[in-house]
Amino acid sequence: MPWIPAGAVSDDAATRRIDSPAGPILVIALEPGRRDWVAIEDRCSHADCPFSSDGALELAPDGTGGRAICDCHGSEFDLRTGAVLRGPADRPIAVFPVAERDGRLEVEVPG
């Protein structure tokens, strides 16, 4: 699977949206120091609403994770696993590995 660029770690954006062969992806810093990153598909598995425009991210205060909340129908997903935390969605969302290399972030996506 290819790795695609997701910007510099030092960028001010704690959340960024990137385009990929797998579709739009949100790359999210889970803590203020921005050393722990997750990447999720930017769409709810229930009605395909994008989290970036029709949703919210709620991060755990201790940097251990959080959830993506879809404003369309209220579904919630675990940021680390993609698991459904609250319906009506009944399928998880995709999560992608994130790596930091030489001060830059990369996301591994299906080719």
C-alpha positions as CSV (number, residue, x, y, z in Angstrom):
1,M,0.0,0.0,0.0
2,P,1.3,3.5,-0.8
3,W,2.2,6.2,1.7
4,I,0.9,9.6,0.7
5,P,2.1,13.0,2.2
6,A,0.0,14.7,4.8
7,G,2.0,17.8,5.5
8,A,4.6,18.9,8.0
9,V,4.3,18.0,11.6
10,S,5.1,21.6,12.5
11,D,2.1,22.9,10.5
12,D,-0.3,24.8,12.7
13,A,-3.2,22.6,11.6
14,A,-4.0,20.0,14.3
15,T,-6.5,18.5,11.8
16,R,-6.0,18.4,8.1
17,R,-8.0,16.9,5.2
18,I,-6.1,15.2,2.4
19,D,-7.2,13.6,-0.8
20,S,-6.1,10.1,-1.5
21,P,-6.9,7.1,-3.8
22,A,-9.1,5.8,-0.9
23,G,-11.1,9.1,-0.9
24,P,-10.8,12.1,1.5
25,I,-9.0,11.5,4.8
26,L,-8.8,13.5,8.0
27,V,-5.5,13.4,9.8
28,I,-5.9,14.4,13.4
29,A,-3.5,15.2,16.2
30,L,-4.7,13.6,19.4
31,E,-2.6,15.7,21.8
32,P,-1.3,19.3,22.0
33,G,2.3,18.2,21.4
34,R,1.2,16.6,18.1
35,R,3.2,13.5,18.4
36,D,0.2,11.1,18.3
37,W,-1.7,11.2,15.0
38,V,-4.7,9.2,13.7
39,A,-6.2,9.2,10.2
40,I,-9.9,8.4,9.4
41,E,-11.9,8.4,6.3
42,D,-13.8,11.7,6.0
43,R,-17.3,10.3,5.7
44,C,-19.8,8.7,8.0
45,S,-20.6,5.1,7.1
46,H,-24.3,5.7,7.6
47,A,-25.1,8.5,5.1
48,D,-21.7,9.4,3.6
49,C,-21.8,12.9,5.3
50,P,-18.2,14.3,5.6
51,F,-17.0,14.9,9.1
52,S,-15.0,17.9,7.9
53,S,-18.1,19.8,7.0
54,D,-21.0,18.0,8.7
55,G,-19.4,16.8,11.9
56,A,-17.2,17.4,14.9
57,L,-14.2,15.8,16.5
58,E,-14.2,15.4,20.3
59,L,-10.7,14.6,21.6
60,A,-10.1,12.9,25.0
61,P,-8.5,15.5,27.3
62,D,-5.6,13.1,28.1
63,G,-4.7,12.6,24.4
64,T,-5.7,8.9,24.4
65,G,-8.2,9.1,21.6
66,G,-11.6,10.6,21.0
67,R,-14.5,10.4,18.6
68,A,-15.8,11.7,15.3
69,I,-19.4,12.8,15.5
70,C,-21.6,13.0,12.4
71,D,-24.0,15.9,12.5
72,C,-26.3,14.4,9.9
73,H,-27.9,11.7,12.1
74,G,-25.8,11.6,15.3
75,S,-23.5,8.6,14.6
76,E,-20.3,8.5,16.6
77,F,-17.0,6.7,15.9
78,D,-13.9,5.9,17.8
79,L,-10.9,7.8,16.3
80,R,-8.4,5.0,17.0
81,T,-10.4,2.0,15.8
82,G,-13.2,3.4,13.6
83,A,-15.7,1.4,15.7
84,V,-19.3,2.6,16.0
85,L,-19.9,4.1,19.4
86,R,-23.4,5.3,18.7
87,G,-25.8,4.7,15.8
88,P,-27.7,4.8,13.6
89,A,-24.5,3.8,11.7
90,D,-23.9,0.0,11.9
91,R,-20.5,-0.1,10.1
92,P,-17.2,1.2,11.3
93,I,-15.3,3.9,9.4
94,A,-11.8,3.2,7.9
95,V,-8.7,4.1,9.8
96,F,-5.3,4.4,8.3
97,P,-1.7,4.2,9.7
98,V,0.1,7.5,10.1
99,A,3.9,7.8,10.2
100,E,6.2,10.7,10.9
101,R,9.3,10.8,8.7
102,D,11.8,13.6,8.8
103,G,9.3,16.1,10.2
104,R,6.6,15.2,7.7
105,L,3.4,13.1,8.1
106,E,2.5,10.3,5.8
107,V,-0.7,8.2,5.6
108,E,-0.8,4.6,4.3
109,V,-3.8,4.0,2.0
110,P,-5.0,1.1,-0.1
111,G,-3.6,1.3,-3.6
